[in-house]
C-alpha cells in the first residue's frame, strides 16, 4: 500500500492542475487580449484586423489591444506570437509570408510555423490582378503568353520585393506558362505600380485593392485574376485558370493564430466568434470592396491550407532559385 502513495499523490496533483486549468479556461477572458499584427499600422493586414478586433472585444466583453510589431517580412511579430504564453491572452495574424513563404526563403527561422503556432481561422484570401501597361499590344492572357514567347527575355514584371506575393505569382506564371520574363523588384508595391502605369515595366501581379483605382481610371489593363472565381469588383476580368492556366491560384492571405498549446476550448471559442463576425454584412462588404474574399472554417481547415500553401510556394521558390538579396 505504501508503494501506491507516490502514484496517488501524483494523480491528485494532476487532477488538481487539470481542475485549475479548466476553471481558468471557463473564466476566459478575464482581462484584455493582445492581438499582434506583424506589419506596420495602416496597411492591408492592420486595417482589417482592427475592424475584427473591435467586434471581437464587444462580444467577449474585454478589450482587444492591437499591437503592430513589424520587421523581417512579418517574422518579428509572428515570432512574438509563437513565443507568448499559451493562455489565450495573446493571439495575432498569421500571414502568407511569415507562415508559408519564409520557411523556404530564409536560411534560419526563429520559429516553426507548423509546430509553434496554433491555427484558429482563415480570415480572408486576397487575390491578385495581373495587369499590363496600356502600351503593351495584348488584351488576353493568351495574347500575353504568345508575346512573351515571341520576345523571350524582353517583357518584365514588377513586384514589391523578393519573396512577396507579387513576385511569387510572377514566378509561378513564368513556370506554368513556360515563358522567359524578367523580374524587376522594387522597394514597395506602390513604386512598381507607378512604373507600370508609366510603361516602364510590362506587367505586374498587384493586390486587388491597390490595382482597382488604376484599372477604373483606365491607366492599366487587367488581364486576369488569380482567384478560383471571378471577383465581384471585377466581374468582366477572367481568372488565370479559365484563361488557359488551370489550377493557377495565388493569394495574399491572412488568418488568426495563437501560440501552440493554447487550450482547445479557447481556440474553439475564438474560431466560433470569428466565423460569426465574418458573416456580418459590414464585414463582408469591407472585404469584398477591397477585392478580397472572406474566409472562415475550422482550425483544422486553416492548418491544412497553411500546409498546402507552404508546399506550393516551396516548389515555386526552388524552381525559380529564388533567394533573398
C-alpha positions in Angstrom: 0.0 0.0 0.0 2.9 2.3 0.8 4.2 1.9 -2.8 1.0 3.3 -4.1 1.2 6.6 -2.2 3.5 8.4 -4.6 1.2 7.4 -7.5 -1.9 8.5 -5.7 -0.2 11.8 -4.8 0.8 12.3 -8.5 -2.7 11.6 -9.7 -4.1 14.0 -7.2 -1.7 16.7 -8.3 -2.6 16.1 -12.0 -6.3 16.3 -11.1 -5.8 19.5 -9.2 -3.9 21.1 -12.0 -6.5 19.9 -14.6 -9.3 21.4 -12.5 -7.4 24.7 -12.1 -6.8 24.8 -15.9 -10.4 24.1 -16.6 -11.5 26.8 -14.2 -9.1 29.3 -15.8 -10.4 28.4 -19.3 -14.0 28.7 -18.1 -13.3 32.3 -16.8 -11.6 33.3 -20.0 -11.3 36.1 -20.9 -10.8 37.8 -17.6 -8.5 40.5 -18.9 -7.7 42.3 -22.2 -6.4 40.2 -25.0 -3.4 41.3 -27.1 -3.6 40.8 -30.9 -0.2 41.1 -32.6 -0.1 42.3 -36.2 3.4 41.6 -37.7 3.2 44.6 -40.1 3.1 48.4 -39.8 0.0 50.4 -38.9 -2.4 51.4 -41.7 -1.6 48.6 -44.1 -3.8 45.9 -45.5 -3.3 43.5 -42.6 -3.7 46.1 -39.9 -6.8 47.8 -41.2 -8.8 44.6 -41.4 -7.7 43.3 -38.1 -8.7 46.4 -36.2 -12.3 46.0 -37.5 -12.4 42.4 -36.4 -10.7 43.2 -33.0 -13.3 45.8 -32.2 -16.1 43.4 -32.9 -14.5 40.6 -31.0 -13.9 42.8 -28.0 -17.6 43.8 -27.9 -18.6 40.1 -27.9 -16.1 38.9 -25.3 -16.5 41.8 -23.0 -12.8 42.5 -22.9 -10.7 45.0 -24.9 -8.7 43.5 -27.8 -5.4 45.5 -27.9 -3.9 45.6 -31.3 -0.1 45.8 -31.3 1.9 46.3 -34.5 5.3 44.5 -34.4 6.7 44.9 -37.9 10.1 43.6 -39.2 11.8 41.0 -41.3 8.8 40.4 -43.6 6.5 39.6 -40.7 8.9 37.3 -38.9 9.4 39.6 -35.9 5.8 39.8 -35.0 4.9 36.2 -35.8 7.8 35.1 -33.5 6.4 37.2 -30.7 3.1 35.3 -31.1 4.8 31.9 -31.2 6.9 32.7 -28.0 4.0 34.2 -26.0 2.3 32.3 -23.1 -0.3 29.9 -24.5 -3.0 31.2 -22.2 -5.4 32.7 -24.7 -4.4 36.3 -23.9 -2.0 36.6 -26.9 -3.2 36.0 -30.5 -2.3 37.5 -33.8 -2.4 37.4 -37.5 -0.9 34.5 -39.5 0.0 35.8 -42.9 1.3 34.3 -46.2 5.0 35.4 -45.9 5.8 34.5 -42.3 3.6 31.4 -42.3 4.2 29.8 -45.7 6.9 31.5 -47.7 9.7 32.5 -45.4 10.4 28.9 -44.2 11.6 28.2 -47.7 13.1 31.6 -48.4 15.1 32.2 -45.2 18.0 30.2 -44.1 17.1 30.4 -40.4 13.7 31.0 -38.8 13.2 31.7 -35.0 10.0 29.6 -35.0 8.4 26.7 -36.8 5.0 27.8 -38.2 3.5 24.3 -38.1 4.8 23.4 -34.6 4.9 26.7 -32.7 1.6 28.2 -33.7 -2.0 27.0 -33.4 -4.2 28.0 -36.4 -7.6 29.4 -35.4 -9.2 30.6 -38.6 -8.6 31.9 -42.1 -9.8 35.5 -42.3 -9.5 36.3 -45.9 -8.0 35.5 -49.2 -6.8 38.5 -51.3 -6.3 37.5 -54.9 -4.0 39.4 -57.2 -4.8 41.0 -60.5 -2.4 40.6 -63.4 -2.4 43.8 -65.4 -0.3 45.1 -68.2 0.7 48.7 -69.2 -1.5 50.3 -71.8 1.2 50.3 -74.4 1.5 46.5 -74.5 -0.4 45.2 -77.5 -2.3 42.4 -75.6 -5.8 42.0 -74.4 -5.9 38.5 -73.0 -3.7 36.1 -71.1 -3.2 34.1 -74.3 -2.0 37.2 -76.1 0.4 38.0 -73.3 1.9 34.5 -73.3 2.2 34.5 -77.1 4.0 37.8 -77.0 6.4 36.6 -74.2 7.2 33.5 -76.2 7.8 35.6 -79.3 10.1 38.0 -77.4 11.9 35.9 -74.7 13.6 37.9 -72.0 12.1 41.2 -73.3 9.0 41.5 -71.1 9.3 42.4 -67.4 7.1 42.1 -64.3 7.4 44.3 -61.3 7.0 43.4 -57.6 7.1 44.9 -54.1 10.3 43.0 -53.5 11.8 39.5 -53.5 9.6 36.8 -52.0 6.4 38.7 -51.8 3.0 37.7 -53.3 3.6 39.9 -56.3 7.0 38.3 -57.0 6.0 34.7 -56.4 2.9 35.0 -58.5 5.1 36.2 -61.4 7.5 33.3 -60.9 4.6 30.8 -60.9 3.3 32.4 -64.1 6.7 32.2 -65.7 7.0 28.5 -64.8 3.4 27.4 -65.7 3.3 29.4 -69.0 6.9 28.3 -69.8 7.9 31.9 -70.7 11.0 34.0 -70.1 10.1 37.2 -68.4 12.4 39.4 -66.3 11.7 40.2 -62.6 12.1 43.8 -61.5 11.9 44.1 -57.7 11.0 47.4 -56.2 11.2 48.7 -52.6 7.4 48.6 -52.3 4.4 47.8 -54.4 3.4 51.4 -55.0 6.7 52.2 -56.8 6.2 49.2 -59.0 2.6 50.2 -59.7 3.7 53.7 -60.7 6.2 52.3 -63.2 3.5 50.0 -64.6 1.2 53.0 -65.3 4.2 54.8 -66.8 5.0 51.9 -69.1 8.4 51.2 -67.6 7.5 47.6 -66.8 5.4 45.3 -68.9 3.2 43.7 -66.3 2.5 43.2 -62.6 0.6 41.0 -60.3 -0.9 43.5 -57.9 -3.2 43.3 -54.9 -6.8 43.9 -55.9 -7.4 46.9 -53.6 -4.2 48.5 -54.9 -4.9 47.9 -58.6 -8.6 48.9 -58.6 -8.1 52.7 -58.8 -5.7 52.4 -61.8 -8.0 49.9 -63.5 -11.1 52.0 -63.0 -9.1 55.1 -64.3 -8.1 53.1 -67.4 -4.4 53.6 -66.5 -3.6 49.9 -66.8 -5.3 47.0 -68.5 -6.4 44.0 -66.3 -5.7 40.6 -67.9 -6.7 38.1 -65.3 -7.3 37.5 -61.5 -5.5 34.8 -59.5 -8.6 33.5 -57.6 -10.6 30.4 -58.4 -13.6 32.5 -59.1 -14.0 36.0 -60.7 -14.0 38.9 -58.3 -17.3 40.8 -57.6 -15.5 44.1 -58.1 -14.1 43.0 -61.5 -16.7 40.7 -62.9 -15.5 41.0 -66.5 -12.0 40.0 -65.8 -11.4 36.2 -66.1 -9.4 34.0 -63.8 -6.0 32.8 -64.7 -7.4 29.2 -64.8 -10.2 30.0 -67.2 -7.7 31.9 -69.4 -5.6 28.9 -70.0 -3.6 28.1 -66.9 -5.7 25.5 -65.0 -5.0 25.3 -61.2 -3.3 28.7 -61.1 -4.3 30.3 -57.8 -2.4 32.9 -55.8 -3.5 34.9 -52.7 -2.1 37.2 -50.2 -4.0 35.7 -47.3 -4.2 36.2 -43.5 -5.7 34.4 -40.6 -5.7 34.3 -36.9 -3.2 32.2 -34.9 -2.2 31.6 -31.3 0.8 30.2 -29.5 0.9 26.4 -29.7 -0.5 24.9 -26.5 -3.3 27.4 -26.2 -6.3 25.5 -24.6 -8.5 23.8 -27.2 -11.7 25.4 -25.7 -10.3 28.9 -26.2 -9.3 28.1 -29.7 -12.8 26.7 -30.4 -14.4 29.8 -28.8 -12.3 32.2 -30.9 -13.0 30.2 -34.0 -16.7 30.4 -33.4 -16.7 34.1 -32.8 -14.6 34.9 -35.8 -16.8 32.7 -38.0 -19.8 34.7 -36.7 -18.1 38.1 -37.3 -17.0 37.2 -40.8 -20.7 36.7 -41.7 -21.7 40.2 -40.6 -22.8 42.3 -43.6 -20.5 45.2 -42.9 -17.5 42.9 -42.6 -18.5 41.0 -45.8 -18.8 44.4 -47.6 -15.5 45.7 -46.3 -13.7 42.5 -47.5 -15.4 42.4 -50.9 -14.9 46.1 -51.6 -11.1 45.6 -51.5 -11.2 42.7 -53.9 -10.8 40.1 -51.2 -12.8 37.0 -50.3 -14.0 36.2 -46.8 -12.5 33.1 -45.2 -14.0 31.1 -42.3 -14.0 27.4 -41.5 -12.4 25.3 -38.8 -8.9 25.4 -37.3 -8.1 22.1 -38.9 -9.1 23.5 -42.3 -6.8 26.5 -41.8 -4.0 24.2 -40.8 -4.4 22.2 -44.0 -4.5 25.4 -46.0 -1.2 26.6 -44.5 0.4 23.2 -45.2 -0.7 23.3 -48.9 0.4 26.9 -49.3 3.8 26.1 -47.8 4.3 23.2 -50.2 3.2 25.2 -53.2 5.5 28.1 -52.6 8.4 25.9 -51.6 8.1 24.4 -55.1 8.0 27.8 -56.8 10.9 29.1 -54.8 13.0 26.1 -55.6 12.1 26.1 -59.3 12.9 29.8 -59.6 16.1 29.5 -57.5 14.8 32.5 -55.5 17.0 33.9 -52.8 16.8 36.9 -50.5 19.2 39.6 -51.7 
